Amino acid sequence: MARNGTKSRLFRRGDRWWTDLRAFGDVGGKREPLVAPGETVATTDRVVAETLLAGRLRELQERRRNRALLGVEAPATLASYASHHLVQKAKSGRVTEKWLKETEHRLRRAVEFFGGDCELGSVGVTDVQQFHNWLRELPNPRSGTLGPGTVRHHLNALSNLFRRAESESVVSPGHNPVASMIDKPTSREGEADWLEVHEAALLLKAALGYVPQKRDPIPFMYPLLAAFLLTGGRKREVLGLEVSDVSLDRRTVSFRPNRWRSLKTKAARRVVPLFPQLEEILRTYVFERDEPMAEGLLFPSPRTHGIIHDMRKALDAIAARAGWKEGEIRTKMFRHTYCAARLQTLDHGAPISPFTVARELGHGGTSLVERVYGHLGTVRHRSDVVEYRVENHRDTLGERLEALD
């Protein structure tokens, strides 16, 4: 029997069982009677004594771990451990500042629901299910409630916290109540929103005649929408483009990290073709002004001169000119639109490879691109480049184009 084993710590005083835990004196261990719940004196049953001692040892060991990790001896609470978790994530250097802020926001909601003093080990699957139900009732900025995808992000943040707690032995191995949930929410299923080529052409036409208002002072919506539709970039990728990222000589657009924003993945660093239509638009935008643009953001915020964070009002105003309702046109659909249009182009006379399209979109594989084959739409075309020109779709657009003209 090991000297520090459970049985070696037991001794008797008369017919009562005691334990010697002075080896844990740094966290409150001493010679103690082993008193069963509901009793007032030490037990006379050796089996009960061994069970009580095992529980007491776990408690003292947890105190030591918590003191080493969190600087406290009490059982780890959700609030204290959430802070520790975020600090460790930041130190790892593997997450962005945006990720940290979003995760902190989600964990704050967990603390609000469970209580900051809630012990990690006390949270069970039923508790997490109640947290899930509570999240579904929270309001969102659009006068609705949190969607399934947003709720899932909150649960994922909490699950990641429990995974760290498991790895650091703050909770018992396998204690991850989020992972143990059977029915977790999923993002909205079904085909993503996107635009047919002729619809994208109509939207660009509407942007060309757009006059910015005081409430949405973005005077360059036409070249900005063209950049979205003709590069397939993600929202922050396009909004964070610098003038130097566009090469009119090589006819390329480079997506790379800069001081304005990082990129989502390693594969997101890429170079995509500068198609003729976008080249025409950007050449005019960059050079045909009082002072040609030489450096900095390609699309700086008119108010802060930094990166633009919200362009929904301007989008709604342009969409309304072309016959869409408020909220129907959003930047994410431009990426799907590019993918669908690009899949219909030619590469040296042959249909473009899905791998090439995936690389241009910043994906590491083709699986996401292949799902977009269902986006090929009702108007098919084969050309060497991606373009959205209304003159090619006058018959299809009909009255909607006449209303703009």
TAUR-V53238 format. One record per residue. N is the residue number from 1. SS is DSSP state (~ for helix, > for strand, _ for the rest). PHI is phi in whole degrees, 0 to 359 (none if undefined). D_CENTER is the distance of its C-alpha to the mean C-alpha in Angstrom with 1 decimal. Layout:
# TAUR-V53238
n->[N;N]
ss->[SS;SS]
phi->[PHI;PHI]
d_center->[D_CENTER;D_CENTER]
This chain:
# TAUR-V53238
n->[1;2;3;4;5;6;7;8;9;10;11;12;13;14;15;16;17;18;19;20;21;22;23;24;25;26;27;28;29;30;31;32;33;34;35;36;37;38;39;40;41;42;43;44;45;46;47;48;49;50;51;52;53;54;55;56;57;58;59;60;61;62;63;64;65;66;67;68;69;70;71;72;73;74;75;76;77;78;79;80;81;82;83;84;85;86;87;88;89;90;91;92;93;94;95;96;97;98;99;100;101;102;103;104;105;106;107;108;109;110;111;112;113;114;115;116;117;118;119;120;121;122;123;124;125;126;127;128;129;130;131;132;133;134;135;136;137;138;139;140;141;142;143;144;145;146;147;148;149;150;151;152;153;154;155;156;157;158;159;160;161;162;163;164;165;166;167;168;169;170;171;172;173;174;175;176;177;178;179;180;181;182;183;184;185;186;187;188;189;190;191;192;193;194;195;196;197;198;199;200;201;202;203;204;205;206;207;208;209;210;211;212;213;214;215;216;217;218;219;220;221;222;223;224;225;226;227;228;229;230;231;232;233;234;235;236;237;238;239;240;241;242;243;244;245;246;247;248;249;250;251;252;253;254;255;256;257;258;259;260;261;262;263;264;265;266;267;268;269;270;271;272;273;274;275;276;277;278;279;280;281;282;283;284;285;286;287;288;289;290;291;292;293;294;295;296;297;298;299;300;301;302;303;304;305;306;307;308;309;310;311;312;313;314;315;316;317;318;319;320;321;322;323;324;325;326;327;328;329;330;331;332;333;334;335;336;337;338;339;340;341;342;343;344;345;346;347;348;349;350;351;352;353;354;355;356;357;358;359;360;361;362;363;364;365;366;367;368;369;370;371;372;373;374;375;376;377;378;379;380;381;382;383;384;385;386;387;388;389;390;391;392;393;394;395;396;397;398;399;400;401;402;403;404;405]
ss->[_;_;_;_;_;_;~;~;~;>;>;>;>;_;_;>;>;>;>;>;_;~;~;~;~;~;~;_;_;_;>;>;>;_;_;_;_;_;_;_;_;_;_;_;_;~;~;~;~;~;~;~;~;~;~;~;~;~;~;~;~;~;~;~;~;~;~;~;~;~;_;_;_;_;_;_;>;~;~;~;~;~;~;~;~;~;~;~;~;~;~;~;_;_;_;_;~;~;~;~;~;~;~;~;~;~;~;~;~;~;~;~;~;~;_;_;_;_;>;~;~;~;_;_;~;~;~;~;~;~;~;~;~;~;~;~;_;_;>;_;_;_;_;_;>;_;_;~;~;~;~;~;~;~;~;~;~;~;~;~;~;~;~;~;~;~;~;_;_;_;_;_;_;_;_;_;_;_;_;_;_;_;_;_;_;_;_;_;_;_;_;_;_;_;_;_;~;~;~;~;~;~;~;~;~;~;~;~;_;_;_;_;_;~;~;~;_;_;_;_;~;~;~;~;~;~;~;~;~;~;~;_;_;_;~;~;~;~;~;_;_;>;~;~;~;>;>;_;_;_;_;>;>;>;>;_;_;_;_;_;_;_;_;_;_;~;~;~;_;>;>;>;>;_;_;~;~;~;~;~;~;~;~;~;~;~;~;_;_;_;_;_;_;_;_;_;>;_;_;_;_;_;_;_;_;_;_;_;_;_;_;~;~;~;~;~;~;~;~;~;~;_;_;_;_;_;_;_;_;_;_;~;~;~;~;~;~;~;~;~;~;~;_;_;>;>;>;_;_;>;>;_;_;~;~;~;~;~;~;~;~;_;_;_;_;_;~;~;~;~;~;~;~;~;~;_;_;_;_;_;_;_;>;_;_;_;_;_;_;~;~;~;_;~;~;~;~;_;~;~;~;~;~;~;_]
phi->[none;296;300;265;293;301;292;293;273;275;208;249;239;69;256;255;266;235;222;252;243;294;296;254;300;292;236;101;286;199;288;224;285;263;255;287;305;88;256;244;230;299;287;258;263;296;298;298;299;297;294;296;294;300;294;292;296;300;296;290;295;294;299;296;297;295;292;291;274;248;80;228;258;289;306;299;262;299;296;293;286;298;297;299;300;293;298;294;297;296;294;295;71;257;232;272;298;298;300;298;295;294;292;300;298;291;289;298;294;296;297;298;283;280;98;296;271;295;285;304;294;271;279;246;297;298;296;293;297;293;298;301;296;295;299;296;264;289;287;249;294;258;66;243;237;302;281;302;296;293;299;297;299;296;294;296;297;291;297;297;297;293;295;294;299;296;295;261;59;282;237;294;305;87;274;223;297;289;296;278;295;276;254;259;291;234;296;304;269;112;289;290;288;199;241;295;302;291;289;296;296;295;297;297;298;295;292;298;261;283;250;295;252;298;280;219;282;243;281;243;297;296;294;294;296;299;296;297;288;252;236;75;288;291;305;288;296;288;295;263;297;257;304;290;284;256;252;286;286;274;58;222;236;255;257;213;296;210;288;272;195;266;247;292;219;297;291;288;281;199;235;241;293;265;290;308;296;291;300;299;293;287;300;294;296;280;255;272;211;301;233;305;285;242;203;84;295;288;232;286;298;298;270;256;67;259;286;284;252;216;233;293;296;295;299;298;294;291;299;297;297;261;99;268;270;301;88;282;253;224;297;298;290;293;293;294;296;300;301;296;292;294;295;262;270;252;233;56;88;249;305;300;283;303;296;297;295;300;295;294;275;84;263;278;214;260;301;292;292;297;293;276;302;290;273;298;77;266;253;264;208;231;212;278;224;275;206;228;242;296;295;274;224;300;295;288;284;52;295;295;286;299;297;280;292]
d_center->[51.4;49.1;50.2;46.9;46.6;46.5;50.2;51.4;50.0;52.1;55.6;58.0;59.8;62.6;61.0;57.6;54.6;52.9;50.4;50.3;46.8;48.0;45.9;43.0;44.8;42.1;40.0;42.8;44.5;48.3;51.1;50.1;51.6;49.5;49.6;48.3;46.4;49.0;51.7;53.1;54.7;53.7;53.7;56.6;54.7;53.5;50.8;49.3;49.6;47.7;44.8;44.8;44.8;41.9;39.8;41.0;40.2;36.5;36.3;37.8;35.7;32.5;34.0;34.5;30.9;29.5;31.9;30.9;27.1;27.0;30.4;31.6;33.7;32.7;30.4;26.7;25.3;21.7;21.7;23.2;21.3;17.9;19.1;20.3;17.1;15.2;18.2;18.3;14.7;15.6;18.9;17.5;16.4;13.7;10.6;10.3;11.5;8.6;6.5;9.9;10.4;7.6;8.6;12.1;12.0;11.1;13.7;16.1;16.1;17.0;19.7;20.9;21.5;22.9;24.6;24.2;27.3;26.2;26.9;24.2;26.7;27.7;24.5;25.2;23.8;25.6;24.0;20.5;21.6;22.9;19.7;18.0;20.9;20.7;17.0;18.1;20.8;18.8;19.2;16.6;17.6;19.2;21.8;20.4;18.4;14.9;14.1;13.7;10.1;9.3;11.9;10.5;7.3;10.1;12.2;10.1;9.9;13.7;14.4;13.2;15.5;18.3;18.0;18.8;21.5;23.0;23.1;24.8;27.2;26.3;26.2;28.2;27.1;25.2;24.4;20.9;21.3;17.9;18.5;22.0;20.9;22.4;20.8;17.1;15.5;14.0;12.5;15.4;17.6;19.9;20.1;17.7;19.4;21.1;24.4;27.6;29.0;31.7;29.2;27.2;30.6;31.5;28.3;29.1;32.7;31.7;29.6;32.7;34.7;32.2;33.5;31.0;31.7;31.5;28.5;26.5;28.1;26.5;29.6;28.1;26.1;28.3;27.4;23.7;23.4;25.5;23.1;20.3;22.6;24.4;21.8;18.9;16.5;13.0;13.1;12.7;14.7;17.5;17.6;17.7;20.5;23.7;27.2;27.8;25.1;27.3;30.5;33.2;35.6;33.5;31.8;28.2;24.9;22.9;19.2;19.1;17.5;19.4;19.8;17.9;14.5;13.3;12.2;9.3;11.7;15.5;16.4;14.9;18.0;20.6;23.6;24.1;27.5;28.5;30.2;33.4;32.3;29.5;31.9;34.4;32.1;30.6;34.1;35.4;32.4;32.7;36.4;38.2;37.8;40.0;38.1;36.3;32.8;33.0;29.9;26.7;24.0;25.0;23.7;24.0;23.6;27.1;26.8;25.1;25.5;22.0;18.9;18.7;15.9;17.3;19.6;19.7;23.3;24.6;23.0;24.6;27.9;28.0;27.1;29.8;32.3;31.7;31.9;28.3;27.4;25.1;21.4;22.2;21.1;17.6;16.2;14.1;17.5;19.0;17.1;18.5;21.8;22.1;21.5;24.2;26.5;26.2;27.0;30.2;31.4;33.8;33.8;37.4;38.7;36.6;33.4;30.3;28.7;25.3;24.5;25.3;23.0;20.1;20.9;21.0;17.5;16.1;15.8;17.5;19.4;20.9;19.6;17.1;19.8;22.5;20.9;21.5;25.2;25.5;24.7;28.0;29.4;33.0;33.9;34.1;34.9;35.3;35.3;34.7;32.0;29.2;30.7;30.7;34.3;35.8;39.2;38.3;37.4;40.0;41.4;38.1;36.9;40.4;40.5;36.9;37.7;41.1;39.5;37.7;40.8]
